[in-house]
Amino acid sequence: VFENLLLFPDEEFWKILRSAIQDNKGLPLEIGALIDYQFWPKWAADNTTNSRYVEPDLYLVFENLDVIIESKRFDDSSQLYTEWNNEIIAYFNMSHHKKKKVVLIAVGGNSNLNRVYINLDNHKKITVYKCSWSSLLTSVKQWESLHIGDISNNVIRLINNIEMGFNNHYEY
């Protein structure tokens, strides 16, 4: 699903993702251009409970914000605070990220959708935002309905691919 969502223009992708998060207070409305992204990056496990490496599902580098995405296949309760904590610590293990704002978005697998915080040893607090796969699909459909008159056939095909991905992988 994210492979297709990343094909949207950067600002539209962010609008869709941000609107899927029910408790999105504190998330900026605009975060600039998407500079880079990596699926399943392997980060150093120093100071984490992992022994070899830490592997978030998706890492997004925007001009004004870094976003770590941890996703679970279904909307049941399979997200783990310790996994989020390890991912945040591993992110800060990379020295060039120490001054940039970062958030973690937990997609699927949440027992509730209220944001939580990871408190690091240096008194830094990182926000973990949560959304369900169903709210992400709803956000895509809402975006489509707002733009129905002015979207190209390519974007319509893209939305159809996203909806097929949900139907095939998430049983919606």
Backbone torsions as a table, in degrees:
resi	resn	phi	psi	omega
1	VAL	NA	-46.4	-178.2
2	PHE	-65.2	-30.0	176.9
3	GLU	-57.7	-41.2	179.1
4	ASN	-76.5	-39.4	178.9
5	LEU	-60.5	-34.1	-180.0
6	LEU	-68.6	-11.2	177.3
7	LEU	-81.1	-12.9	174.4
8	PHE	-68.7	155.3	170.4
9	PRO	-55.4	146.1	-172.5
10	ASP	-50.0	-48.8	-176.4
11	GLU	-67.8	-31.7	178.3
12	GLU	-74.3	-38.6	175.1
13	PHE	-58.5	-46.1	-179.2
14	TRP	-64.9	-40.0	177.8
15	LYS	-59.7	-43.4	-179.5
16	ILE	-64.2	-48.5	-178.4
17	LEU	-64.8	-46.1	-178.5
18	ARG	-61.9	-41.4	-177.9
19	SER	-71.9	-18.2	177.0
20	ALA	-74.9	-17.0	-177.9
21	ILE	-92.1	112.0	-177.1
22	GLN	-62.7	-47.3	-177.6
23	ASP	-100.3	71.4	-172.7
24	ASN	-101.6	18.3	177.8
25	LYS	-57.7	130.7	-179.6
26	GLY	96.6	-16.5	176.0
27	LEU	-79.0	127.7	-179.3
28	PRO	-65.2	150.7	177.0
29	LEU	-72.3	-34.8	-179.7
30	GLU	-129.0	137.8	-178.7
31	ILE	-130.2	9.9	177.5
32	GLY	85.0	-172.7	-176.2
33	ALA	-72.6	149.8	172.6
34	LEU	-78.8	116.3	-175.9
35	ILE	-89.2	-39.8	-176.1
36	ASP	-159.3	159.2	171.9
37	TYR	-151.5	153.1	177.9
38	GLN	-141.3	131.6	170.4
39	PHE	-88.4	133.8	176.5
40	TRP	49.6	52.9	175.7
41	PRO	-66.7	151.0	176.9
42	LYS	-106.7	113.7	-177.9
43	TRP	-108.4	153.0	179.2
44	ALA	-57.2	137.7	-176.1
45	ALA	-91.5	9.4	-179.5
46	ASP	-51.6	133.5	177.2
47	ASN	66.8	15.2	176.6
48	THR	-111.6	176.7	176.0
49	THR	-86.6	-3.4	176.9
50	ASN	-82.1	151.9	-178.6
51	SER	-95.3	-35.2	-174.8
52	ARG	-105.6	-53.5	-178.1
53	TYR	-160.7	169.8	176.3
54	VAL	-118.1	136.2	-173.1
55	GLU	-133.3	91.1	172.5
56	PRO	-68.5	164.2	-178.4
57	ASP	-76.9	-35.7	-178.8
58	LEU	-152.5	137.6	177.3
59	TYR	-124.0	122.2	-178.2
60	LEU	-114.3	129.0	177.7
61	VAL	-110.9	107.2	173.9
62	PHE	-100.1	166.8	178.6
63	GLU	-54.7	-44.3	-171.3
64	ASN	-114.0	6.2	-176.9
65	LEU	-162.6	139.7	168.9
66	ASP	-102.4	140.6	-177.3
67	VAL	-127.7	124.9	173.9
68	ILE	-103.6	129.0	178.8
69	ILE	-115.3	125.2	173.3
70	GLU	-114.3	117.6	-176.7
71	SER	-119.3	150.2	173.6
72	LYS	-120.8	150.2	-171.6
73	ARG	-62.8	-39.4	-176.2
74	PHE	-117.5	172.2	-178.6
75	ASP	-87.5	10.2	178.1
76	ASP	-76.5	-179.4	-173.3
77	SER	-84.9	77.6	-179.6
78	SER	-121.6	1.2	175.3
79	GLN	-73.7	146.3	-178.0
80	LEU	-126.1	129.0	177.5
81	TYR	-57.6	-40.8	-178.5
82	THR	-64.2	-34.0	176.9
83	GLU	-66.9	-43.3	177.1
84	TRP	-61.5	-45.4	-179.7
85	ASN	-58.0	-46.6	178.6
86	ASN	-60.9	-39.7	-179.0
87	GLU	-67.2	-39.3	177.9
88	ILE	-67.0	-44.1	178.5
89	ILE	-61.9	-44.5	179.9
90	ALA	-63.7	-36.9	175.8
91	TYR	-58.4	-47.6	-178.3
92	PHE	-75.1	-13.1	171.9
93	ASN	-63.6	-26.8	178.1
94	MET	-81.7	110.4	-168.9
95	SER	-58.7	-30.7	-176.1
96	HIS	-74.1	-2.2	-179.8
97	HIS	-104.2	0.6	-171.0
98	LYS	-63.7	-25.1	-175.8
99	LYS	-102.7	-9.1	-176.4
100	LYS	-89.6	147.2	176.6
101	LYS	-73.9	139.1	179.9
102	VAL	-135.5	145.8	171.3
103	VAL	-132.2	158.7	173.5
104	LEU	-116.8	135.0	176.7
105	ILE	-116.4	120.4	178.8
106	ALA	-96.8	113.1	-177.3
107	VAL	-105.9	122.1	-178.1
108	GLY	74.2	161.1	174.0
109	GLY	72.4	20.1	-178.4
110	ASN	-101.9	136.8	176.4
111	SER	-77.2	-23.3	172.2
112	ASN	-149.2	170.1	-175.3
113	LEU	-111.4	19.9	177.2
114	ASN	-81.6	137.9	179.2
115	ARG	-67.2	152.1	177.3
116	VAL	-132.0	176.2	-177.4
117	TYR	-127.7	144.2	170.5
118	ILE	-102.1	119.8	178.9
119	ASN	-98.7	117.0	180.0
120	LEU	-89.9	163.5	-177.2
121	ASP	-58.4	-30.6	-178.4
122	ASN	-85.8	21.4	177.9
123	HIS	67.6	16.2	175.8
124	LYS	-86.1	139.5	-177.9
125	LYS	-118.1	122.0	-179.6
126	ILE	-109.5	133.0	-178.3
127	THR	-85.7	135.6	171.5
128	VAL	-109.0	115.4	176.8
129	TYR	-97.1	151.1	-175.9
130	LYS	-128.3	146.0	170.6
131	CYS	-150.3	161.8	177.6
132	SER	-99.0	161.3	174.5
133	TRP	-63.6	-36.7	-179.6
134	SER	-65.8	-36.3	177.8
135	SER	-70.8	-29.9	176.3
136	LEU	-68.2	-42.7	176.3
137	LEU	-63.0	-43.0	177.5
138	THR	-59.9	-40.8	179.5
139	SER	-63.4	-41.2	176.9
140	VAL	-62.1	-45.3	-179.0
141	LYS	-66.2	-37.2	176.7
142	GLN	-65.8	-42.0	177.5
143	TRP	-59.9	-44.1	179.9
144	GLU	-61.0	-44.2	-178.3
145	SER	-67.0	-31.2	176.8
146	LEU	-71.7	-25.9	-174.2
147	HIS	-115.0	13.3	-170.8
148	ILE	-53.8	-37.0	-177.0
149	GLY	-79.4	-18.5	-174.2
150	ASP	-126.5	29.2	175.6
151	ILE	-108.0	145.5	-176.3
152	SER	-79.1	167.8	176.5
153	ASN	-60.7	-33.8	178.5
154	ASN	-62.6	-41.3	179.9
155	VAL	-70.3	-37.1	176.4
156	ILE	-61.8	-43.3	177.2
157	ARG	-63.5	-39.6	178.3
158	LEU	-60.8	-45.9	178.3
159	ILE	-63.7	-40.6	176.9
160	ASN	-61.2	-40.1	177.2
161	ASN	-63.5	-41.0	178.9
162	ILE	-63.0	-46.0	179.7
163	GLU	-64.4	-37.6	175.8
164	MET	-64.5	-39.2	177.5
165	GLY	-60.4	-43.0	176.3
166	PHE	-62.4	-44.7	-179.2
167	ASN	-63.7	-38.2	-176.7
168	ASN	-78.2	-35.6	-171.6
169	HIS	-108.0	-24.2	-173.1
170	TYR	-121.0	3.9	174.9
171	GLU	57.9	49.1	176.1
172	TYR	-106.4	NA	NA
